[in-house]
Amino acid sequence: MVRVSPRWLRNALEAAAAKAPMLGTLVNTVAVLAGSAAGLALGRRVPERLTSAVTDVIGLFTLYLGFSLALRTERVLAALFSLLLGVALGSAIGVEERLESLAGRLTRGSSRAVEGMMAAFLTFCVGPMTVVGSILDGMGNPSIILAKSVMDGVVSVAYAASMGAGVALSAPLLLAFQGSLALLGAALGNFLPEPGVAALTGVGGVLLLGVGLRLLRLKQVRVGDALPALLLAPVLAVALPWPT
């Protein structure tokens, strides 16, 4: 199977993640702060084509990463049923609509600083890539969040150039939100059996494929509605022990 990085780099990341379960989240926070500082320094001189090009590259890499993670589970039936039941539950609850409505309410009528902070925080944190990546980050696999850090860093340059210092204020919110999910992932990793962790990783990879399609503007997959599948995957992996 094709590897995400050279062996030495992958081993170094895994060793560092084992010692610091929030490695990806910490890097993500620093990337947003650095990007915000660069954006404030550059002002409005950041070309839009740069952020667009980076988004396309991250979209392609997200597809690759999604395939890599999706292949890590052998409990195919558990993954399939968790996705089907998860999207049915998410659609009934209206997860996608609630997330979009929350984003709209929080940014409406805000001052420039607060608007910059909330717009950045919602862009960086309200999405399946954040949820899946942060949980896996806590389990010792920071690859998704590290990829997300690159995109967030570049986007924060453009945001800070146009919306000011408020964008940098999103970094503590990001650290608190993603850090909480990473700690949850660390706790789950301590008592979940290996098939449950693998199923969670595999389903997360499938959701990541949807995120990649959205980033590339190929199809607006309603990934938010499928988020409940992350809760169902470990349970069904244990309840349905068949590998295929």
C-alpha positions as CSV (number, residue, x, y, z in Angstrom):
1,M,0.0,0.0,0.0
2,V,1.2,3.5,-0.8
3,R,2.4,5.3,2.3
4,V,1.5,8.9,3.3
5,S,5.2,9.7,4.0
6,P,8.7,8.2,3.9
7,R,9.2,5.5,6.6
8,W,11.5,7.5,8.8
9,L,9.2,10.5,8.8
10,R,6.1,8.3,9.5
11,N,7.9,6.6,12.4
12,A,9.0,9.9,13.8
13,L,5.4,11.3,13.6
14,E,4.0,8.2,15.3
15,A,6.6,8.3,18.1
16,A,5.9,12.0,18.7
17,A,2.1,11.4,18.6
18,A,2.4,8.6,21.1
19,K,4.1,11.0,23.6
20,A,1.8,13.9,22.7
21,P,-1.7,12.8,21.7
22,M,-2.6,16.3,20.6
23,L,0.4,16.8,18.3
24,G,-1.8,17.6,15.3
25,T,-4.0,20.0,17.2
26,L,-0.9,21.8,18.6
27,V,0.6,22.1,15.1
28,N,-2.8,23.3,13.7
29,T,-3.0,26.0,16.4
30,V,0.5,27.3,15.6
31,A,-0.2,27.2,11.9
32,V,-3.3,29.5,12.4
33,L,-1.3,31.9,14.5
34,A,1.6,32.0,12.0
35,G,-0.8,32.4,9.1
36,S,-2.6,35.2,10.9
37,A,0.6,37.0,11.6
38,A,1.7,36.7,7.9
39,G,-1.7,37.9,6.7
40,L,-1.5,41.0,9.0
41,A,1.9,41.8,7.7
42,L,1.0,41.3,4.0
43,G,-2.3,43.1,4.2
44,R,-4.4,42.7,1.0
45,R,-1.5,41.6,-1.2
46,V,-2.3,37.9,-0.9
47,P,-3.5,36.6,-4.3
48,E,-6.8,34.7,-4.3
49,R,-5.4,32.2,-6.8
50,L,-2.9,31.1,-4.1
51,T,-5.6,30.1,-1.6
52,S,-7.6,28.5,-4.4
53,A,-4.6,26.4,-5.6
54,V,-3.8,25.3,-2.1
55,T,-7.4,24.2,-1.5
56,D,-7.3,22.1,-4.7
57,V,-4.0,20.4,-3.6
58,I,-5.4,19.7,-0.1
59,G,-8.5,18.4,-1.7
60,L,-6.5,15.9,-3.8
61,F,-4.4,14.9,-0.8
62,T,-7.6,14.5,1.3
63,L,-8.9,12.0,-1.3
64,Y,-5.6,10.1,-1.1
65,L,-5.7,10.1,2.7
66,G,-9.3,9.1,2.8
67,F,-8.6,6.0,0.7
68,S,-5.6,5.1,2.9
69,L,-7.7,5.3,6.1
70,A,-10.7,3.6,4.6
71,L,-8.7,0.5,3.8
72,R,-7.6,0.0,7.4
73,T,-10.7,-1.9,8.5
74,E,-11.6,-5.5,7.7
75,R,-15.1,-5.2,9.1
76,V,-16.7,-4.1,5.9
77,L,-20.2,-4.9,6.9
78,A,-19.8,-2.9,10.1
79,A,-18.5,0.1,8.2
80,L,-21.3,-0.1,5.6
81,F,-24.1,-0.4,8.2
82,S,-22.7,2.3,10.4
83,L,-22.5,4.7,7.4
84,L,-26.1,3.8,6.3
85,L,-27.6,4.1,9.7
86,G,-25.4,7.1,10.5
87,V,-26.5,9.1,7.5
88,A,-30.2,8.1,8.1
89,L,-29.9,9.3,11.7
90,G,-28.0,12.5,10.7
91,S,-30.5,13.4,8.0
92,A,-33.4,12.9,10.4
93,I,-31.8,15.1,13.0
94,G,-30.6,17.6,10.3
95,V,-27.0,17.7,11.4
96,E,-25.8,19.4,8.2
97,E,-28.5,22.1,8.3
98,R,-27.9,22.7,12.0
99,L,-24.2,23.3,11.5
100,E,-24.9,25.7,8.6
101,S,-27.5,27.5,10.6
102,L,-25.1,27.8,13.6
103,A,-22.4,29.3,11.4
104,G,-24.9,31.8,10.0
105,R,-26.2,32.9,13.4
106,L,-22.8,33.3,15.0
107,T,-21.4,35.6,12.2
108,R,-24.5,37.7,11.6
109,G,-24.3,41.3,12.9
110,S,-20.8,40.9,14.5
111,S,-18.1,43.5,14.8
112,R,-15.1,43.2,12.5
113,A,-12.9,41.5,15.1
114,V,-15.6,39.1,16.3
115,E,-16.6,38.4,12.7
116,G,-13.0,37.6,11.8
117,M,-12.7,35.3,14.9
118,M,-15.9,33.5,14.3
119,A,-15.5,33.2,10.5
120,A,-12.1,31.7,11.0
121,F,-13.1,29.4,13.8
122,L,-16.1,28.0,11.9
123,T,-14.1,27.6,8.7
124,F,-11.4,25.7,10.6
125,C,-13.5,23.7,13.0
126,V,-17.0,23.1,11.9
127,G,-16.6,20.1,9.6
128,P,-16.1,16.3,9.4
129,M,-12.4,16.7,8.7
130,T,-12.0,18.4,12.1
131,V,-14.1,15.8,14.0
132,V,-12.5,12.7,12.4
133,G,-9.0,14.2,12.4
134,S,-9.1,15.3,16.0
135,I,-10.4,12.0,17.3
136,L,-7.7,10.1,15.4
137,D,-5.1,12.7,16.6
138,G,-6.0,11.7,20.1
139,M,-5.5,8.0,19.2
140,G,-2.0,8.8,18.0
141,N,-2.6,9.3,14.2
142,P,-2.2,13.1,13.5
143,S,-2.0,12.7,9.7
144,I,-5.4,14.3,8.9
145,I,-5.0,17.3,11.3
146,L,-1.4,17.9,9.9
147,A,-2.8,18.0,6.4
148,K,-5.6,20.3,7.6
149,S,-3.0,22.5,9.3
150,V,-1.5,23.4,6.0
151,M,-4.8,24.5,4.6
152,D,-5.8,26.4,7.7
153,G,-2.5,28.2,7.8
154,V,-2.9,29.4,4.2
155,V,-6.5,30.3,4.7
156,S,-5.7,32.3,7.8
157,V,-3.2,34.4,5.8
158,A,-6.0,35.4,3.5
159,Y,-8.6,35.9,6.3
160,A,-6.2,38.0,8.4
161,A,-5.3,40.1,5.4
162,S,-9.0,41.0,4.9
163,M,-10.5,40.8,8.4
164,G,-7.7,41.8,10.7
165,A,-6.4,40.5,14.0
166,G,-9.6,38.8,15.0
167,V,-8.6,35.8,12.9
168,A,-5.7,35.1,15.3
169,L,-8.2,35.0,18.2
170,S,-9.7,31.8,16.6
171,A,-6.5,29.9,17.6
172,P,-7.4,29.5,21.3
173,L,-10.9,28.4,20.3
174,L,-9.5,25.9,17.9
175,L,-7.1,24.5,20.5
176,A,-10.0,24.1,23.0
177,F,-12.4,22.5,20.5
178,Q,-10.0,20.2,18.7
179,G,-8.2,19.5,22.0
180,S,-11.4,18.3,23.6
181,L,-12.1,15.9,20.7
182,A,-8.4,14.7,20.8
183,L,-8.8,13.9,24.5
184,L,-12.0,12.0,23.7
185,G,-10.1,10.1,21.1
186,A,-7.3,9.3,23.5
187,A,-9.9,8.0,26.0
188,L,-11.6,5.9,23.4
189,G,-8.3,4.5,22.3
190,N,-7.6,3.2,25.8
191,F,-10.6,0.9,26.0
192,L,-11.8,0.3,22.5
193,P,-10.8,-3.1,21.1
194,E,-8.6,-3.0,18.0
195,P,-11.5,-3.8,15.5
196,G,-13.5,-0.9,16.9
197,V,-10.5,1.5,16.4
198,A,-10.0,0.2,12.9
199,A,-13.7,0.6,12.1
200,L,-13.7,4.2,13.4
201,T,-10.6,4.9,11.3
202,G,-12.1,3.3,8.2
203,V,-15.4,5.1,8.4
204,G,-13.5,8.3,9.1
205,G,-11.6,7.7,5.9
206,V,-14.8,7.3,3.9
207,L,-16.2,10.6,5.3
208,L,-12.8,12.2,4.4
209,L,-13.4,11.2,0.7
210,G,-16.6,13.2,0.9
211,V,-14.7,16.2,2.3
212,G,-12.1,15.9,-0.6
213,L,-14.9,15.9,-3.2
214,R,-16.3,19.1,-1.6
215,L,-12.9,20.8,-1.4
216,L,-12.5,20.1,-5.1
217,R,-16.0,21.4,-5.8
218,L,-16.9,18.1,-7.6
219,K,-19.9,17.3,-5.4
220,Q,-21.4,18.8,-2.2
221,V,-21.5,15.5,-0.3
222,R,-23.6,16.0,2.9
223,V,-20.8,14.6,5.1
224,G,-22.2,16.4,8.2
225,D,-25.3,14.2,8.1
226,A,-23.0,11.1,8.2
227,L,-21.1,12.1,11.3
228,P,-23.2,9.8,13.6
229,A,-21.6,6.9,11.8
230,L,-18.4,7.6,13.8
231,L,-20.3,6.7,17.0
232,L,-21.9,3.6,15.4
233,A,-18.8,2.2,13.8
234,P,-16.9,0.9,16.9
235,V,-20.1,-0.6,18.3
236,L,-21.1,-2.4,15.1
237,A,-17.5,-3.6,14.6
238,V,-17.8,-5.5,17.8
239,A,-21.4,-6.6,17.2
240,L,-20.7,-7.8,13.7
241,P,-17.4,-9.7,13.9
242,W,-17.5,-10.9,10.2
243,P,-14.6,-9.4,8.2
244,T,-16.5,-9.1,5.0
